[in-house]
Amino acid sequence: MWYLPMAGEEESRRKLAMRGLDIGTPNVARIYDFMLGGKDNFAADRDAADKVMQEIPHSALACRQNRDFLERVVHYLAAEQGIRQFLDIGSGLPTDRNVHEIAQAIFPKSRVVYVDYDSIVVTHARALLESGAPMVLVLEGDLRNPRKIVHDAQGLIDFSKPVAVLLFAILHFLTDAEEPHEVVGSLTETLAPGSAVAISHITGEGIESDKVLAAQKIYQGASAPAIPRSRQNIVRFFDGLELTDPGVTDINLWPGRSPGPEAPLTFYGGVALKQGIRLFPSSSRRACRKADDDALPARLRGR
């Protein structure tokens, strides 16, 4: 099916073309947005998403389940592990229940930095988030340059304190030649004890191989290829960290079976902690948060 432009889309296309931005090529963030039921996508994105769903009919459901997994993970890290700084890399377009909304519902002063390499995504996210969301920063950055991301995120995040790095549905857009395991390792090295790394990643282990190859062919014509990986390969992203139960598993089984319709295995996911994690009982979290506030550098305090 070929999708016609939505009302106002031609004007958006014209304005973006004047800035040298291409919306005629399917964009992985906007394909994901469409599968989530979002409106921030264009005809090329919708056409590509439709082709993927013809090959893998549960694709949209899997995307929604991945978003639900993100919500559970952020709530766990904020409520159970006491983490109050989040670095969401490959964040994509804003949607319902964004990371800062979940984290700040638990700790109102939680700091969240969103990072994406797509300039259209970044521009849109800044317009929607930075003006009305306190302690939120949106950065343009490429996961293949993790040191620059860390450097730029220091405008809001104090890396001497625990940080949760969120890598949801992003690592499968890096080819093996781009050394994704080394990229994650570089990020992990910068984190203080008590930090966490959370990952979701597509796999082909639960889908017929011809369907997987057909979907990959569609993404070859998009802004980034899609590289499904085995569970064993995904586990390697957590090298040097302590995986929380139940380890790397179907995202719908983390931390236990989630409610809702079942779908074939599409995403593996897991959460790991850097050695030295401090677990705070609920009764002491208020005191710990105040102590953390007092210890923050002046440039970050009170944001």
TAKA-V474371 format. One record per run of one state. SS is the DSSP state (H for helix, E for strand, C for the rest). FROM is the first residue (numbers start at 0). TO is the last residue. Records with the same first field share a line. If there is no record, write none. Layout:
# TAKA-V474371
SS = FROM-TO, FROM-TO
This chain:
# TAKA-V474371
C = 0-7, 18-26, 35-41, 55-57, 79-83, 89-97, 106-109, 116-117, 130-134, 140-144, 153-162, 168-169, 173-174, 178-178, 189-194, 202-207, 220-229, 238-240, 243-247, 253-265, 273-280, 295-302
H = 8-17, 27-34, 42-54, 58-78, 98-105, 118-129, 145-152, 170-172, 175-177, 179-188, 208-219, 230-237, 250-252, 281-294
E = 84-88, 110-115, 135-139, 163-167, 195-201, 241-242, 248-249, 266-272
